[in-house]
Amino acid sequence: MFPGPRLKTPPPAKFFVAVMVPADIYHEEAEEALTALFGPLEHHSPRYEFSRFSSYYDEEMGGTTWKYFVTFARLMPMDALVDVKLSAEQLQTRLAVRQHDPLRRTVNLDPGFVTGWNLVLSTVKNHAHRLYLGRGVYGEVTLLFRKHAFEALPWTYRDYSSGAVIDFFTQVRCDYLKQLERTVFET
């Protein structure tokens, strides 16, 4: 697998997708497609009005933007993040509607994963604090787990710094660690 005794396969991660929509709804069609691609969903966060944190997507999405998170039941290798992001990009395009000349997204899907140490987001936009992962996809450590809590970083999106989002991902991390322990114990 890996040459040499110091190179080891890291533990799998708990993947999630941030789902952004132009209404206070759960996007069932996107969730069904995500389930078909990556397996059953495990958790849904409460929905929240993303536009209170940023109006960045309001024009494209056609008004007030709402957001929530879904997690997948099975753990996946961290290096699957590129494939998951590319699949999410294809799904967004498939679900988009033609608004005059450009396509208008009806859903924005941003995958990431949680480990015992951090929360990592995928993106197609480069920046100084992002690492290139391959095939047009970058990774960003958005939250660190330190001193028994998730901490935001200078570049962390405002909504990821909010108490409700940190509480949700703290619970996801707790469940992930229990699942990881069961997985290791069973093998």
GIQUI-V772924 format. One record per pair of residues at least 4 apart in sequence whose ideal C-beta (glycine too) atoms are under 8 Angstrom apart, sorted by the first residue. I is the first residue (numbers start at 1). J is the second residue. Records with the same first field share a line. If there is no record, write none. Layout:
# GIQUI-V772924
I->J ; J
This chain:
# GIQUI-V772924
1->9
2->7 ; 8 ; 9
3->7
9->77
10->77 ; 78
11->75 ; 115 ; 180 ; 184
12->75 ; 76 ; 77 ; 78 ; 180 ; 183
13->75 ; 76 ; 77 ; 78 ; 113 ; 114 ; 115 ; 120 ; 176
14->71 ; 72 ; 75 ; 113 ; 114 ; 115 ; 172 ; 173 ; 175 ; 176 ; 179
15->38 ; 71 ; 72 ; 75 ; 76 ; 80 ; 81 ; 84 ; 111 ; 112 ; 113
16->69 ; 70 ; 71 ; 72 ; 111 ; 112 ; 113 ; 114 ; 172
17->34 ; 69 ; 70 ; 84 ; 88 ; 109 ; 110 ; 111 ; 112
18->67 ; 68 ; 69 ; 108 ; 109 ; 110 ; 111 ; 112 ; 121
19->26 ; 27 ; 30 ; 31 ; 67 ; 68 ; 69 ; 70 ; 107 ; 108 ; 109
20->50 ; 57 ; 61 ; 65 ; 66 ; 67 ; 107 ; 108 ; 109 ; 110
21->25 ; 27 ; 61 ; 65 ; 66 ; 67 ; 106 ; 107 ; 108
22->61 ; 62 ; 63 ; 64 ; 65 ; 66 ; 106
23->66
24->47 ; 49 ; 66
25->47 ; 66
26->31 ; 44 ; 47 ; 68
27->31 ; 106 ; 107
28->32
29->33 ; 95
30->34 ; 91 ; 95 ; 107 ; 109
31->35 ; 41 ; 70
32->36
33->37 ; 91 ; 94 ; 95
34->38 ; 41 ; 70 ; 72 ; 88 ; 91 ; 109
35->39 ; 40 ; 41
37->87 ; 91
38->72 ; 74 ; 76 ; 84 ; 87
39->72 ; 73 ; 74
40->72 ; 73 ; 74
41->70 ; 71 ; 72 ; 73
42->70 ; 71 ; 72 ; 73 ; 175
43->69 ; 70 ; 71 ; 168 ; 171 ; 172 ; 175
44->68 ; 69 ; 70
45->68 ; 69 ; 70 ; 164 ; 165 ; 168
46->68 ; 164 ; 168
47->66 ; 67 ; 68
48->52 ; 66 ; 67 ; 68 ; 159 ; 162 ; 164 ; 165
49->64 ; 65 ; 66
50->54 ; 57 ; 65 ; 66 ; 67 ; 159
51->55 ; 57 ; 58 ; 64 ; 65 ; 66
53->157 ; 158 ; 159 ; 162
54->157 ; 158 ; 159
55->59
57->61 ; 65 ; 108
58->62 ; 63 ; 64 ; 65
60->104 ; 105
61->65 ; 104 ; 105 ; 106 ; 108
62->104
67->159
69->165 ; 168 ; 169
71->114 ; 172
72->76
75->176 ; 179 ; 180 ; 183
76->80 ; 84 ; 113
78->113 ; 115 ; 120
79->133
80->84
81->85 ; 111 ; 112 ; 113 ; 120 ; 122 ; 133 ; 137 ; 139
82->86 ; 122 ; 133 ; 134 ; 135 ; 137
83->87
84->88 ; 111 ; 122
85->89 ; 111 ; 122 ; 123 ; 124 ; 137
86->90 ; 135 ; 136 ; 137
87->91
88->92 ; 109 ; 110 ; 111
89->93 ; 109 ; 124
90->94
91->95 ; 107 ; 109
92->96 ; 105 ; 107 ; 108 ; 109
93->103
95->105 ; 106 ; 107
96->103 ; 104 ; 105 ; 106
97->103 ; 104 ; 106
98->102 ; 103 ; 104
99->103 ; 104
110->121 ; 122 ; 123
111->121 ; 122
112->119 ; 120 ; 121 ; 122 ; 142
113->119 ; 120
114->118 ; 119 ; 120 ; 169 ; 172 ; 173 ; 176
115->119 ; 120 ; 176
116->145 ; 173 ; 176 ; 177 ; 180
117->144 ; 145
118->141 ; 142 ; 143 ; 144 ; 145
119->141 ; 142 ; 143 ; 145 ; 150 ; 160 ; 169
120->139 ; 140 ; 141 ; 142
121->139 ; 140 ; 142
122->133 ; 137 ; 138 ; 139 ; 140
123->130 ; 137 ; 138 ; 139 ; 140
124->136 ; 137 ; 138
125->130 ; 138
126->130 ; 132 ; 138
127->138 ; 140 ; 155
129->140 ; 153 ; 155
130->138 ; 139 ; 140
131->138 ; 139 ; 140
132->137 ; 138
133->137 ; 138 ; 139
140->155
141->153
142->152 ; 153 ; 155 ; 156 ; 157 ; 160
143->150 ; 151 ; 152 ; 153 ; 156 ; 160 ; 166 ; 169
144->150 ; 151 ; 153
145->149 ; 150 ; 151 ; 173
146->151
147->151
149->166 ; 170
150->166 ; 169 ; 170 ; 173
152->156 ; 160 ; 161
156->160 ; 161
157->161
158->162
159->165
160->165 ; 166
161->165 ; 166
162->166
163->167
164->168
165->169
166->170
167->171
168->172
169->173
170->174
171->175
172->176
173->177
174->178
175->179
176->180
177->181
178->182
179->183
180->184
181->185
182->186
183->187
